[in-house]
Amino acid sequence: MIKAIAIDDEPLPLEIIRSYCDATDEVQLLETFTKTSAAKAFLTDNEVDLLFLDINMPSISGIDFYKNLDENVMVIFTTAYSEYAVEGFNLSAIDYLLKPFSKERFLAAIHKAVEYHEYQKQQKASTHLFIKADYSIHKVALDDITYVEGLADYLKIHFESNNKPLVARLTMKKMEELLPASFLRIHKSYVINLEKISTVKSKSVILSNQELPIGRSYKTDFEQKFKP
């Protein structure tokens, strides 16, 4: 079952989302929030698979809130404003629900989330990824990846066996969701293959003769998960 939370500055949409979630056994709605700060604190301490996230909120837009999350979590945007749809899908959102949405439309979005969640689990059990780039689909061996570099809305995937990286239109957040536990984000712009590390320094790591910085907010996770 997918674990979810809902964020909206108005209580009524949250009540509707809860009632719709109660109508399916595919999603467990853990909590609802009217303030993004409370939702952020909850995400820090709890494992969540999916966000129902309003876009037009007073303190910070749902889009900016999602962009700034470190956690790997799917998102279904909810809003009364259709002009946000393109930006929402550029963030690889599972779906975009235009208020007021029906129960049937909501459950269709849930079905998409369930399908993608299953796909993620299958990918993590695989030895390869399939990445869209250069108008083609490339089969990429996980053990050949040294690190992934984030470049705005694009990623540059660096390989051990090839000097030429693969550039794909994909967010870092989405790439993290596809990668297994042997990969770790060490910086806002870098996810590395832990098995490729040759040297660990106080503020950086070296892999394949490339030195990469360890971001301050990622240092604790790195120290806990990396085992030399």
Residue frames relative to the residue before (quaternion, step in Angstrom):
aa qw qx qy qz dx dy dz
M 1.0000 0.0000 0.0000 0.0000 0.00 0.00 0.00
I 0.4271 -0.6989 0.5174 0.2479 3.56 -1.00 0.87
K 0.2714 -0.7466 0.5884 0.1507 3.56 -0.98 0.93
A 0.0163 -0.8350 0.5467 -0.0603 3.57 -0.71 1.08
I 0.1166 -0.7240 0.6642 0.1452 3.51 -1.42 0.22
A 0.2536 -0.7556 0.5843 0.1528 3.58 -1.25 0.43
I 0.1064 -0.7929 0.5997 0.0174 3.55 -1.00 0.93
D 0.2430 0.7319 -0.6026 0.2055 3.57 -0.76 1.10
D 0.4460 -0.7116 0.4665 0.2778 3.59 -0.90 0.80
E 0.6876 0.4081 -0.2807 0.5308 3.60 1.29 -0.10
P 0.4938 -0.7024 0.4276 0.2828 3.63 -0.79 0.98
L 0.6273 0.5845 -0.3599 0.3679 3.63 0.92 -0.81
P 0.6623 0.4823 -0.3354 0.4650 3.67 0.81 -0.79
L 0.6257 0.5340 -0.3391 0.4565 3.59 1.08 -0.66
E 0.6327 0.5180 -0.3304 0.4714 3.58 1.03 -0.74
I 0.6424 0.5196 -0.3192 0.4642 3.59 1.02 -0.81
I 0.6524 0.5098 -0.3136 0.4649 3.58 0.93 -0.89
R 0.6491 0.5112 -0.3259 0.4595 3.59 0.95 -0.82
S 0.6653 0.4975 -0.3165 0.4580 3.60 0.90 -0.84
Y 0.6499 0.5031 -0.3160 0.4739 3.59 1.04 -0.73
C 0.6431 0.5145 -0.3206 0.4678 3.59 1.00 -0.78
D 0.6327 0.5391 -0.3258 0.4505 3.57 1.07 -0.75
A 0.6545 0.5300 -0.3055 0.4444 3.57 1.24 -0.44
T 0.7370 0.3231 -0.2185 0.5519 3.59 1.26 0.00
D 0.3531 -0.7305 0.5420 0.2190 3.57 -1.13 0.62
E 0.5105 0.6624 -0.4034 0.3714 3.59 1.29 0.30
V 0.7802 0.2327 -0.1151 0.5692 3.59 1.22 -0.47
Q 0.1735 -0.7418 0.6391 0.1061 3.53 -1.07 0.86
L 0.2169 -0.7784 0.5775 0.1163 3.58 -0.52 1.17
L 0.2871 -0.8124 0.4889 0.1361 3.55 -0.27 1.31
E 0.7931 -0.1046 0.1347 0.5847 3.56 0.86 -1.03
T 0.2095 -0.7223 0.6322 0.1866 3.54 -1.37 0.23
F 0.1253 -0.8080 0.5752 0.0253 3.56 -1.09 0.74
T 0.2569 -0.7432 0.5957 0.1637 3.55 -1.12 0.73
K 0.7321 0.3275 -0.2149 0.5572 3.58 1.29 -0.17
T 0.4731 -0.6970 0.4639 0.2739 3.58 -0.83 0.99
S 0.5988 0.5733 -0.3714 0.4182 3.60 1.07 -0.62
A 0.6588 0.4914 -0.3041 0.4817 3.59 1.00 -0.80
A 0.6393 0.5181 -0.3240 0.4668 3.59 1.03 -0.76
K 0.6333 0.5327 -0.3228 0.4593 3.57 1.00 -0.82
A 0.6526 0.5036 -0.3126 0.4720 3.59 0.94 -0.84
F 0.6422 0.5190 -0.3236 0.4620 3.59 0.98 -0.81
L 0.6622 0.5161 -0.3036 0.4506 3.60 0.94 -0.87
T 0.6010 0.5734 -0.3538 0.4299 3.57 1.13 -0.61
D 0.7937 0.3329 -0.1419 0.4890 3.57 1.00 -0.83
N 0.7647 0.3302 -0.1680 0.5273 3.60 1.24 -0.22
E 0.4377 -0.6851 0.5215 0.2590 3.53 -1.14 0.72
V 0.0206 0.7966 -0.5986 0.0818 3.56 -0.68 1.17
D 0.3220 -0.7668 0.5298 0.1662 3.57 -0.97 0.90
L 0.8291 0.1300 0.0164 0.5436 3.57 1.01 -0.85
L 0.1805 -0.7509 0.6261 0.1071 3.55 -1.14 0.79
F 0.1727 -0.6697 0.7041 0.1610 3.51 -1.23 0.70
L 0.0215 0.8662 -0.4877 0.1070 3.55 -0.22 1.27
D 0.3357 -0.7233 0.5747 0.1839 3.55 -0.73 1.13
I 0.4002 -0.7346 0.4964 0.2318 3.58 -1.02 0.73
N 0.7749 0.3487 -0.1857 0.4934 3.58 0.77 -1.01
M 0.2101 0.7712 -0.5654 0.2037 3.55 0.05 1.35
P 0.6300 -0.6196 0.3237 0.3382 3.61 -1.07 0.70
S 0.7445 0.4307 -0.2504 0.4445 3.61 0.78 -0.93
I 0.7756 -0.0988 0.1060 0.6144 3.58 0.99 -0.87
S 0.4895 -0.6552 0.4715 0.3298 3.60 -0.95 0.74
G 0.6108 -0.5621 0.4108 0.3771 3.55 -1.17 0.56
I 0.6186 0.5498 -0.3412 0.4457 3.57 1.07 -0.72
D 0.6843 0.4616 -0.2891 0.4848 3.59 0.88 -0.89
F 0.6059 0.5516 -0.3530 0.4516 3.59 1.03 -0.73
Y 0.6873 0.4792 -0.2825 0.4672 3.58 0.88 -0.95
K 0.6285 0.5465 -0.3344 0.4410 3.59 0.99 -0.81
N 0.7372 0.4448 -0.2250 0.4561 3.57 1.02 -0.82
L 0.4974 0.6551 -0.4358 0.3655 3.60 1.24 0.02
D 0.3440 -0.7129 0.5722 0.2148 3.57 -1.08 0.74
E 0.6072 0.5891 -0.3473 0.4045 3.57 1.14 -0.62
N 0.3979 -0.6734 0.5657 0.2612 3.55 -1.21 0.61
V 0.2410 0.7733 -0.5403 0.2280 3.55 -0.31 1.22
M 0.4515 -0.6615 0.5262 0.2860 3.57 -1.06 0.77
V 0.1489 -0.7929 0.5846 0.0864 3.57 -1.23 0.47
I 0.0915 -0.7177 0.6859 0.0782 3.50 -1.23 0.75
F 0.2628 -0.7831 0.5450 0.1440 3.58 -0.49 1.20
T 0.1061 -0.7639 0.6344 0.0513 3.55 -1.13 0.78
T 0.2167 0.7838 -0.5536 0.1793 3.59 -0.75 0.97
A 0.4483 -0.6667 0.5239 0.2829 3.53 -1.27 0.36
Y 0.6812 0.4893 -0.2642 0.4763 3.59 1.29 -0.13
S 0.3279 -0.7955 0.4814 0.1672 3.57 -0.36 1.25
E 0.5733 0.6265 -0.3869 0.3594 3.62 1.13 -0.47
Y 0.6234 0.5463 -0.3439 0.4412 3.60 1.22 -0.27
A 0.4418 0.7481 -0.4330 0.2402 3.59 1.23 -0.29
V 0.6710 0.5142 -0.3145 0.4318 3.59 0.83 -0.97
E 0.6748 0.4815 -0.3021 0.4708 3.58 0.89 -0.91
G 0.6157 0.5511 -0.3440 0.4459 3.58 1.07 -0.70
F 0.7017 0.4477 -0.2716 0.4830 3.56 0.90 -0.88
N 0.5750 0.5690 -0.3816 0.4472 3.61 1.16 -0.45
L 0.6661 0.4609 -0.2902 0.5096 3.57 1.24 -0.43
S 0.4766 -0.6950 0.4119 0.3467 3.58 1.32 0.29
A 0.1510 0.7965 -0.5614 0.1662 3.56 0.92 0.91
I 0.5527 -0.6030 0.4629 0.3414 3.55 -1.14 0.65
D 0.7738 -0.1613 0.1335 0.5978 3.56 0.99 -0.86
Y 0.2852 -0.7268 0.6069 0.1487 3.51 -1.40 0.23
L 0.1033 -0.8234 0.5579 0.0144 3.58 -0.38 1.24
L 0.2334 -0.7801 0.5703 0.1085 3.55 -0.68 1.15
K 0.3784 -0.7447 0.5105 0.2040 3.57 -0.64 1.15
P 0.5931 -0.2617 -0.7613 0.0140 1.55 -1.94 1.59
F 0.2204 -0.7877 0.5643 0.1122 3.59 -0.84 0.95
S 0.4872 -0.6771 0.4786 0.2741 3.54 -1.12 0.74
K 0.6579 -0.4868 0.3949 0.4175 3.53 -1.30 0.24
E 0.6461 0.5277 -0.3187 0.4499 3.59 0.99 -0.83
R 0.6600 0.4923 -0.3060 0.4778 3.58 0.97 -0.84
F 0.6289 0.5347 -0.3264 0.4606 3.57 1.03 -0.77
L 0.6893 0.4790 -0.2834 0.4637 3.58 0.88 -0.94
A 0.5910 0.5483 -0.3653 0.4655 3.59 1.14 -0.54
A 0.6409 0.5080 -0.3175 0.4800 3.59 1.05 -0.77
I 0.6181 0.5414 -0.3310 0.4640 3.56 1.05 -0.78
H 0.6384 0.5337 -0.3237 0.4504 3.56 0.96 -0.86
K 0.6243 0.5275 -0.3328 0.4703 3.60 1.03 -0.76
A 0.6562 0.5159 -0.3075 0.4568 3.57 0.97 -0.88
V 0.6419 0.5194 -0.3188 0.4653 3.58 0.97 -0.84
E 0.6538 0.5128 -0.3128 0.4601 3.59 0.92 -0.90
Y 0.6854 0.4728 -0.2951 0.4687 3.58 0.91 -0.89
H 0.6106 0.5542 -0.3447 0.4485 3.58 1.06 -0.73
E 0.6557 0.4940 -0.2989 0.4864 3.57 1.01 -0.82
Y 0.6234 0.5389 -0.3282 0.4618 3.56 1.05 -0.78
Q 0.6292 0.5389 -0.3285 0.4536 3.57 0.99 -0.84
K 0.6686 0.5036 -0.3023 0.4560 3.57 0.89 -0.92
Q 0.6445 0.5110 -0.3179 0.4716 3.58 1.02 -0.76
Q 0.6409 0.5284 -0.3197 0.4558 3.57 1.00 -0.83
K 0.6713 0.5094 -0.3008 0.4466 3.57 0.95 -0.87
A 0.6730 0.4715 -0.2922 0.4893 3.58 1.19 -0.50
S 0.6051 0.5804 -0.3409 0.4252 3.56 1.29 -0.22
T 0.4437 -0.6651 0.5239 0.2937 3.56 -1.32 0.23
H 0.7431 0.3291 -0.1861 0.5522 3.56 1.32 -0.05
L 0.2196 -0.7115 0.6419 0.1833 3.51 -1.39 0.29
F 0.2572 -0.7194 0.6143 0.1974 3.55 -1.25 0.43
I 0.0589 -0.8302 0.5520 -0.0505 3.55 -0.45 1.30
K 0.3328 -0.7276 0.5654 0.2006 3.57 -0.94 0.94
A 0.2589 0.7356 -0.5921 0.2035 3.58 -0.81 1.06
D 0.8428 0.1330 -0.1095 0.5099 3.56 -1.16 0.67
Y 0.6454 -0.5607 0.3052 0.4194 3.56 1.00 0.93
S 0.6669 0.4280 -0.2988 0.5317 3.58 1.21 0.54
I 0.3731 -0.6743 0.5754 0.2738 3.55 -1.34 0.16
H 0.1642 -0.8150 0.5541 0.0414 3.56 -0.61 1.18
K 0.3093 -0.7159 0.5956 0.1926 3.56 -0.98 0.87
V 0.0798 -0.8270 0.5558 -0.0275 3.54 -0.50 1.25
A 0.3379 -0.7345 0.5542 0.1979 3.58 -0.77 1.03
L 0.4762 -0.6998 0.4527 0.2802 3.58 -0.73 1.05
D 0.7015 0.4737 -0.2856 0.4494 3.59 0.93 -0.83
D 0.6111 0.5265 -0.3618 0.4674 3.60 1.28 0.02
I 0.5809 0.5799 -0.3739 0.4319 3.60 1.24 -0.30
T 0.2405 -0.7600 0.5855 0.1477 3.57 -0.88 0.93
Y 0.7681 -0.2176 0.1362 0.5866 3.58 0.91 -0.89
V 0.3206 -0.7134 0.5937 0.1893 3.51 -1.35 0.37
E 0.1852 -0.7981 0.5708 0.0531 3.55 -0.84 1.06
G 0.3011 -0.7697 0.5391 0.1622 3.57 -0.81 1.00
L 0.0096 -0.7868 0.6156 -0.0445 3.56 -0.92 1.02
A 0.7709 -0.2873 0.1449 0.5498 3.59 0.14 1.31
D 0.8166 -0.1760 0.1512 0.5285 3.60 -0.58 -1.13
Y 0.6660 0.4691 -0.2959 0.4988 3.58 1.28 0.16
L 0.2369 -0.7324 0.6153 0.1702 3.52 -1.37 0.31
K 0.1884 -0.7331 0.6391 0.1365 3.52 -1.20 0.61
I 0.1657 -0.7997 0.5746 0.0531 3.57 -0.52 1.24
H 0.1851 -0.8052 0.5602 0.0591 3.57 -0.60 1.21
F 0.2115 -0.8087 0.5452 0.0640 3.56 -0.95 0.96
E 0.5353 -0.6157 0.4808 0.3213 3.52 -1.24 0.51
S 0.7618 0.4122 -0.1993 0.4583 3.59 0.96 -0.87
N 0.7707 0.2851 -0.1410 0.5522 3.59 1.23 -0.22
N 0.4122 -0.7254 0.4979 0.2365 3.57 -0.86 0.95
K 0.6711 0.4860 -0.2917 0.4779 3.56 1.22 -0.43
P 0.2936 -0.7721 0.5346 0.1785 3.61 -0.55 1.11
L 0.4224 -0.6649 0.5527 0.2720 3.54 -1.32 0.35
V 0.1811 -0.7886 0.5821 0.0804 3.57 -0.76 1.07
A 0.0083 0.8164 -0.5729 0.0725 3.57 -0.65 1.16
R 0.4226 -0.6674 0.5467 0.2776 3.55 -1.15 0.66
L 0.3599 0.6982 -0.5052 0.3574 3.53 0.05 1.37
T 0.4169 -0.6996 0.5102 0.2764 3.58 -0.98 0.70
M 0.6065 -0.5549 0.4232 0.3809 3.55 -1.20 0.50
K 0.6181 0.5579 -0.3378 0.4388 3.57 1.03 -0.80
K 0.6829 0.4780 -0.2880 0.4714 3.57 0.92 -0.89
M 0.6297 0.5269 -0.3372 0.4607 3.59 1.03 -0.73
E 0.6241 0.5403 -0.3373 0.4525 3.59 0.98 -0.78
E 0.6394 0.5378 -0.3258 0.4425 3.57 1.02 -0.77
L 0.6958 0.4830 -0.2680 0.4590 3.57 1.11 -0.66
L 0.6710 0.5301 -0.2938 0.4272 3.56 1.13 -0.62
P 0.4893 -0.6658 0.4793 0.2960 3.61 -1.12 0.66
A 0.7415 -0.4503 0.2883 0.4053 3.56 -1.35 0.10
S 0.5705 0.5931 -0.3866 0.4164 3.61 1.22 -0.25
F 0.6592 0.4258 -0.3078 0.5379 3.59 1.32 0.01
L 0.0481 -0.8096 0.5847 -0.0204 3.55 -1.03 0.82
R 0.3862 -0.6938 0.5563 0.2449 3.55 -1.03 0.79
I 0.1061 -0.8215 0.5598 0.0217 3.58 -0.69 1.09
H 0.7749 0.1394 -0.0402 0.6152 3.55 1.31 -0.23
K 0.6544 -0.5018 0.3742 0.4242 3.59 -1.18 0.39
S 0.7809 0.3508 -0.1599 0.4915 3.58 1.08 -0.74
Y 0.7758 0.3466 -0.1753 0.4973 3.62 1.20 -0.10
V 0.0456 -0.7143 0.6972 0.0406 3.51 -1.20 0.85
I 0.1393 -0.8283 0.5412 0.0392 3.57 -0.74 1.04
N 0.4449 -0.6163 0.5751 0.3024 3.51 -1.37 0.37
L 0.3982 -0.7581 0.4632 0.2284 3.59 -0.37 1.22
E 0.6451 0.5479 -0.3232 0.4233 3.58 1.08 -0.66
K 0.6661 0.5093 -0.2961 0.4574 3.59 1.24 -0.31
I 0.4700 0.6899 -0.4412 0.3294 3.59 1.26 -0.06
S 0.1755 -0.7832 0.5885 0.0969 3.57 -0.93 0.91
T 0.8064 0.0502 0.0041 0.5892 3.59 1.10 -0.71
V 0.1626 -0.7619 0.6199 0.0931 3.54 -1.08 0.82
K 0.1103 -0.7754 0.6199 0.0480 3.56 -0.85 1.03
S 0.7260 -0.4448 0.2841 0.4408 3.57 -1.24 0.08
K 0.8219 0.1508 -0.0592 0.5461 3.58 1.02 -0.76
S 0.7691 0.2642 -0.1627 0.5588 3.58 1.21 0.25
V 0.2289 -0.7292 0.6190 0.1811 3.53 -1.37 0.14
I 0.2477 -0.7426 0.6001 0.1644 3.53 -1.26 0.48
L 0.1334 0.7619 -0.6246 0.1078 3.54 -0.93 0.98
S 0.8329 0.0109 -0.0808 0.5474 3.55 -0.89 1.06
N 0.6671 -0.5389 0.2794 0.4318 3.55 0.97 0.98
Q 0.5956 0.5265 -0.3725 0.4789 3.58 1.22 0.45
E 0.2212 -0.7784 0.5754 0.1187 3.58 -0.75 1.04
L 0.0637 -0.8075 0.5862 -0.0173 3.54 -0.77 1.10
P 0.4632 -0.7007 0.4658 0.2784 3.62 -0.95 0.81
I 0.3187 -0.6890 0.6119 0.2221 3.53 -1.28 0.50
G 0.3671 -0.7495 0.5088 0.2112 3.58 -0.58 1.13
R 0.6226 -0.5815 0.3753 0.3651 3.55 -1.08 0.73
S 0.7157 0.4582 -0.2638 0.4563 3.61 0.89 -0.90
Y 0.6902 0.4566 -0.2746 0.4896 3.60 1.29 -0.23
K 0.4668 0.7310 -0.4149 0.2751 3.58 1.28 -0.26
T 0.6496 0.5302 -0.3264 0.4364 3.59 0.94 -0.84
D 0.6580 0.5016 -0.3033 0.4727 3.58 0.92 -0.91
F 0.6362 0.5307 -0.3280 0.4539 3.56 0.99 -0.82
E 0.6804 0.4932 -0.2928 0.4561 3.58 0.85 -0.95
Q 0.6733 0.4978 -0.2985 0.4580 3.59 1.06 -0.74
K 0.7752 0.3913 -0.1869 0.4594 3.59 0.93 -0.88
F 0.6617 0.5046 -0.3307 0.4451 3.58 1.05 -0.60
K 0.0375 -0.7766 0.6289 -0.0035 3.56 -0.87 0.98
P 0.3403 -0.7723 0.4991 0.1965 3.61 -0.39 1.19
